[in-house]
Amino acid sequence: MAETRASQYEPLFEPVTLPNGTTLANRWALSPMITNSSSAEGEVSEEDVRYAKRRAGSAPIQITGAAYIEEYAQLFEYGFGSGDDALIPGLKRLASAMKQDGAKAILQLTHAGRFARIALKDFGLVYGPSEMHLNTPIPHTVYEMSPRKIRHVIRQYGEATRRAIQAGFDGVEISNAQRLLPQQFFSTFSNQRHDEYGVDSLENRARFGVEVMKEVQRVVNDYAKDPKQFIIGFRGTPEETRGNTIGYTAEEFNAYFDQLLEVADIQYYASASWGHNIFAQKLRSGEHAGELMNEVVHQHLAGRVVLMATGGINSPEKALDALQHADMVGMSTPFITEPDFVKKLATGQKDAIDLSLEGKDLDDLAIPARAFKDIVQMMDYGESLPKSARDRFRSEAKQSSVNYFKDYH
């Protein structure tokens, strides 16, 4: 006799409908996770496809790891790209793998701006809103983007959106989170320019992100078979603080998002940041200081778009807690070691959910060998997986490095 799930988890399995009428079977989302297993040129690999296939049934909406939109946008050494038509065949295979069990596949489009470590390594320079002199990972200058360069990057977001459509993705996600380029323009930490994209007003700080989203919507209207059904997602960090210094408040970011809604048909907002248990993070500044970040954002959205809570959700109980102030819950690292997390909970097998790696076949989990060194660093930061699992990944990372050296040297 089949087991049934406990009634307390029913809210996690209720359907949710996006503003465009797309209905998702439950409240779960597979959040972005870089496996660093593509080619040096940004081509999707067989390892990428195999990893996606193994998790195709994990959640009804799935977002890829960061797909950099141009070479100067690249953060991860072996991440996959979206900046060239030659990459479309690989992206098509990835989209097909993600969609094989009926999930909606979303391509996350990113530009790392001043944090584009691989661009720094390969070309010796990075771009950002303003000139800066930094020492990490090596002493270097961040070059201020000229108006022409800004226009070029905005077009690249549009071109990457076209490629996503042609590759068969159901949508794109534009990340304004975790210090990526659109957030860099909005932040008073990284934006010190004084032109129309500068720091002197909220409207100017928002301009780059608004123009990016406007271009994405234009391309969707021109290329998508059914523009209304193509999903435009947004990932944002609702507040930026560093100690006692404020990059922007939640009130300012909410006002920014309202401007985005004026130019684009956004379907969901994924709330993301750094640290532990982000879904339960409290605001540190502004008129809502001390209040739950997601509660403030959720109230501001007022049902206009779906809010997706993310960060540190690694148990059914945390998922329920997160859902109190969100419409969906997103997980990434738990799906690495337990791709069947949601399936097990849905069928009354909560006790069988196992985030450890004890007794598990890594090949069955389809985790790319080159991913270990990068995944373990992310997992250490958020501690969403048990220490024993992280230690095993660390061991595998060392071994994969040894094997790589033997094979190529």
ABEGO torsion letter per residue (X at the ends): XBBBBBAAAAAAABBBBBAAGBBBABABBBBBBBAGABBAAGBBBAAAAAAAAAAAAABABBBBBBBBABAAABABAABBBAABAAAAAAAAAAAAAAAAAGBBBBBBBBBAEAABAAAAAAAGBBBBABBBBBAOABBBBBBBBBAAAAAAAAAAAAAAAAAAAAAGBABBBBBABGGBAAAAAABAAABABABAABAABAAAAAAAAAAAAAAAAAAAAAABABAAABBBBBBBBABBBBEABBABBAAAAAAAAAAAAAABBBABBBBBBBEBGAAABBBABEAABGBBAAAAAAAAAGGABBBBBBGGBABAAAAAAAAAABABBBBAAAAAABAAAAAAAAAGAAAABBABABGBBAAAAGBBAAAAAAAAAAAAAAGABBAAAAAAAAAAAAAAAAAAAAAAX
